[in-house]
Amino acid sequence: MNTSNFARLKELFRRAAAGQELTIAFLGGSITQGSLSTQPGNAYAFRVYQWFVDTFPQSKFHYVNGGIGGTSSHYGVARAVTDVLMYQPDFVAVDFSVNDLDVPFRQETYEGVVRKLLTWPSHPAVVLLNNIYYDTGETSQDEHNAVGDHYGVPHVSIRDSIYKDLHAGKYASRTLLSPDGLHPNDYGHGLVAGEIIKLLEARYRAKDRGER
């Protein structure tokens, strides 16, 4: 069960609507870096950043991409400050769901990343992204989301959305989304970005309805 606390997202939207200068950041592996996208602007991370730019034209946004291919949350703990947090982000999406499959104590190291993000003085709104191997369904989602639920951090699942649609026949073949079964192409990056944007838009609409 997703037991998320959306207070930080609500505060982020308030500040964005007020025209404040904000930093939108991403921490993860090669998918976050934008692997197999034809240009940086097609990567899921930049598309999510662009959603903020388009939704809040009165604000100025900075983009920080801390994605490095082949890195797990074990390494992510060590580089979180130099690659993301030193820029005092107001929003961080984090994804180590595929690379963490090779980490023996992945739940512990992932918790270290999440805790470091949440306790940083800029108090960023954090969203967990869970990518997947499209052919096998392998992902560290369950262990990572348990951490997210413990800290009340909202999460987005590719297994429960794009992967589910793929295996239900919505897409003619996996290669339409990912040539290698892991890294999305431009179209796949758009789908991944779309899942994060769905969460952001839902919470922004909830704000208007007065929901917590």
N, C-alpha and C positions, 0 to 999 in steps of 0.2 A: 504493500500500500504506500502510495506517495504521500508522505506527511510533510509537505513543503510549507515553509514560512515565506511568504512573498513580500515581507515588509521592505526588504532592501530593493527589490525591483520597484515597488511603489514609490520609494524615496527617489530612486534613479529617475523615474518618469516625472516626478514633481520637479526635480532640478532641471531636467531637459526641457520641460515645458516653460520653465522660468528663464530659459535662455542662457544657462550656465555653460561654461567650457568643460567638456567631459572627455574622458579617455576610455575607449572601447578596446579590450584586449582579449587575446586568445593564447592558450597554453596547451601544447599537445605534441603529436608526432607528425608524420609526413602528410596525413590527410589535412591536418590543420595548416601545415606549411603550404598546402595547395598542390600537392603532387598529382600529376596527370591533368590538371587544368591547363588550358592553353595560354592563359595569361593570369597575372595575379588578381585582376578584378573579377575573375570567374570563380575563384576559390570560395568555399562556403563562408569562411571567416570574413572576407571582404564584403560579401553579399549581406551578411548580418550587420556589419558596420554600416553599409549603405542604407539599410532599413532605418537605422537611427538618424542618419543624415536626412533622409527623405521625410521621416515622420516628424522630426523636430527641426525645421529649417531655421528657427530662431536661435538655435544653439550652434556652437562650434565643437566639432568632434575630432579627436586624434585617434589614429589607428595603430595598434601595436600587435604584431603577429609573432608570438613566441613559439611557433611550431618548428620542431627540428626532427627530421626523419630518423626513425629507429630508436627514439628515446621513450623510456617508460617513466612511470611515476617515481621510481627509485631515483632516477637521474633528475626527474622533474622537481623534486624537493630541493635539490642542490642548485638548480638554475632558475627557480621561480623568481627570485629577487632580481637577478641581473637581466633576465629576459622579459619580465613582465612587471613585477611589483615596483621596481625603481621608478617607473613612469607614473606611479600613483593612480592606478586604474580605478574607474568607477564601475566597470563591468568586466567580468572575466568569464569566458566559456572555457571549460577544461575537458580534454579528452585524452585518456590513455587506455581506453578500453580494449584495444587490439594488442598493442605492444605489451601490456601488462600480463598477457597470457603466459609469457615466459618468465615472469617474476615470481619466485617462490612465496614471498610474503606480500603479495600485491595489495591486499586490503589494508595492511598496516602502512605501506609506503604511500598508497593513495590517500589514506586518511591524513598523512603528514602534509601532502599537497593541499588538501581541502582546508585543513586547520590553518596552514600558513596564509592562504588566501583570505580566509574569514577574519583572521586576527590582524591583518595589515591595517595600519592607521587610516588609509583612505576608505576603509569599509566598503569594498566593492560588492555589488550584487553578483553572485556567482551562480552559474548554470552548468550542470554536468551534462556532457554529451557522450553518448555511448554508440560508437560505430561498431562494425561487424564484418566478419568474413562472409561474403554473400553466398558462397557455395556451401559452407558448412554450418553457418549460424553461430560460429564461435565468437565469444565476446566475454569480457569481464564485467558485464553489466550488473549481474545480480550482486556481486560483492561490492562494486562501486556504489550502486544505488542504496545498499544498506548503510554505507557511510553517509550518503546524501540524506537519507531519511533520519539518521541519528542527529545530524546537524540542521535538519530542516531546509536543505538545499534542493531546489527544484531540478529535475533531470529530464532529459529528452532521450528517447530510445529509437534507434534505427531498426532494431530487431522487431519492435512492436508496431512499426509503421512501414517504412520502405521495404524492408525484407519481407514482411508479412504480405504486402501488396504484390511483391515480385513472385512469391511462391503461390499466390492466389491467381496468378495469370494476368495481372493488370499490365505487366510489361512483357513484350514478346520474348525477350531474352535478357539474361544478366548483362551481356555485353553492351546493351543500350545504356546501362548505368555505370558499369565498371569493367574496363577491358581485362583486368587481372584478378577480379574477384575480391578486391580489397579497396583499392584507390578509386574514387569516383572520377569520371570524366566531367566535362563541363556541365552536362545535363545532370549527372549524379550529384555534383557539388550543389547545384541549384535545389535539388530535392532535399539534401541534408540541411542547407540553409533554411529551406522552407519549414522544416520541422521546428527549428529553433524560433523562427519568426512566428509560427503559430502560437507557441508558448508566450512570446512577448506580446503579441497582439491580444491574446486572450486576457492576459493580466492587465494590459492597458485599458481594455474595455471594462474589466472588472472594477478598475479604479473609478471609472465614470459612474458605475452602478453603486459605488460606495462599499464594495466588498473588500474584505481584508486580504 
